[in-house]
């Protein structure tokens, strides 16, 4: 696995399986990063549209699991750190490309209470579960990409590093898009461009699977 890159997998016919997770923590409210969920002047709409338009042509089935984290979904009283935007835990996928994804995001935004804290681990664990399920498909040759849109610091850094090190042995990438103007120093730490990501047990990531982009 160490010698293979994302592009190596695509060259030999693997397809992308894209999963998207959106930050609904209350800190987003201060910079109006969500807005009303319909205008590209707001960063989440803009980032979701532009990044998924790049990745979707490589997605094999155009079925995108779409999750939120750090918010209180409609019908719930407590914060959830990984919830499907379509409300269907058994089938969180959205079909039809960028348009339906943005439509669902805009439609559900008013019903989601912004809360917190910002935790990546529940989303990463669910992503790991999707990866394991994919290995049982008739054609398991899928390179899994998790796109996380977030506005800043996370509060489960230790656990996040641990699971990212575990995932580094798999055909996956995690793309973190930083929205707004908060401090993204922790995101740079997860992106192992300069120093290989290491967990608290001293285990190094087998390869750099995280790419952070300040939108």
GIFENWO-V773648 format. One record per pair of residues at least 24 apart in sequence whose C-alpha atoms are under 7 Angstrom apart, sorted by the first residue. I is the first residue (numbers start at 0). J is the second residue. Records with the same first field share a line. If there is no record, write none. Layout:
I: J / J
This chain:
0: 168
1: 205 / 206
13: 140 / 141 / 142
14: 57 / 58 / 59 / 140 / 141 / 142
15: 57 / 58 / 59 / 141 / 142 / 143 / 144
16: 58 / 59 / 141 / 142 / 143 / 144
17: 58 / 63 / 143 / 144 / 145
18: 63 / 64 / 65 / 144 / 145 / 146
19: 64 / 65 / 66 / 145 / 146 / 147
20: 65 / 66 / 67 / 146 / 147 / 148
21: 66 / 67 / 68 / 147 / 148 / 149
22: 67 / 68 / 69 / 148 / 149
23: 67 / 68 / 69 / 70 / 113 / 114
24: 69 / 70 / 113 / 114 / 115 / 116 / 117
25: 113 / 114 / 115
27: 150
30: 179
32: 179
35: 105
36: 104 / 105 / 108
37: 105
42: 178
43: 178
48: 97
51: 97
52: 97
61: 94 / 95 / 96
62: 92 / 93 / 94
63: 92 / 93 / 94
64: 91 / 92 / 93
65: 91 / 92 / 93
69: 114 / 115 / 116 / 117
70: 111 / 112 / 113 / 114 / 115
71: 111 / 112 / 113 / 114
72: 110 / 111 / 112
73: 110 / 111
78: 114 / 115
80: 118 / 121
81: 121 / 122
116: 154
117: 153 / 154
118: 153 / 154 / 155
119: 155 / 159
120: 155 / 158 / 159
142: 170 / 171
143: 170 / 171 / 172
144: 171 / 172 / 173
145: 172 / 173 / 174
146: 173 / 174 / 175
147: 174 / 175 / 176
148: 175 / 176 / 177 / 178
149: 176 / 177 / 178
150: 177 / 178 / 179 / 181
151: 177 / 181 / 182 / 183
152: 182 / 183 / 185
157: 198 / 199
160: 197 / 198
161: 198
164: 197 / 198 / 203 / 204
167: 204 / 205 / 206 / 208
168: 205
171: 208
172: 208 / 209
173: 208 / 209 / 210
174: 209 / 210 / 211
175: 210 / 211 / 212
176: 211 / 212 / 213 / 214
177: 212 / 213 / 214
178: 213 / 214
186: 211
187: 211
